[in-house]
Amino acid sequence: MIYKNFNIKTFFLSIVALSSFVIGIISFEEAKEKEIYRFEKVDINNVKDFPIEDVEKKISKFIGMNMEDIDIEYLKEDLLNLGWVKNVSVRKKFPDQIIMTFIEKVPFAVWKRNGKFLFIEEDGSVINYPIKFSHTDFILVENRIPPSNLKEFFSILDQSKYIKEKVLSIKKISNRRYDIKLKSFDNTILIKLPEEEVLSTLKRLEKMDVERDFLKRNVNEIDARNSDWIIR
């Protein structure tokens, strides 16, 4: 009979050996794959007004890790903790890259709190990221709490760019009234604006300066709350 020399023990051992061999090959291939898919490169997009180093610092701890082991949701939440990040998309690109695309919060003005300067958005929301402030393109807001309707007031300022370029700071006094400080030739001039006719007041001031170099004179304050200005 052809099965008379069949040894079930030998057969079983052969199966075990073959299985071990196959598992060994699979394990080797898996190890090989894990070795290949190591995180090495990052592509950071749309970071314009804030330090890209903030992002690089967050991502550096993942360099060299197996791509499969990197938790994208955890990384995204960590990046959202940066005060200037409004939103961010994070995705893996195999074999070795992570791509990030940011939406930044938009700085509208600068606000001082507890000795630190912070950007604020047009709705008065604070961008919780300390900055070093020097007067460049951003106007300083002097209120204890940032006003919520900055956009409305700034839209008026935008219609008198001649004056806006000279504005150092603004302060909301009441619901519809602001004071502004202008830089002049050798000092700072306080302008108390009216509640109504703000644009016409700015245009009048602009005309006086263009025609007579008014802001270069020895003026410290202009009370323009009424049509008859009080100049000190």
Secondary structure by P-SEA (a helix, b strand, c coil): cccccccaaaaaaaaaaaaaaaaaaaaaaaaaaaaaacccbbbbcccccccaaaaaaaaccccccccccccaaaaaaaaaccccccbbbbbbccccbbbbbbbccccccccccccbbbbbcccccccccccccccccbbbbccccccccaaaaaaaaaacaaaaaaccccccccccbbbbbbbcccbbbbbbccccaaaaaaaaaaaaaaaccccccccccccccccccccc
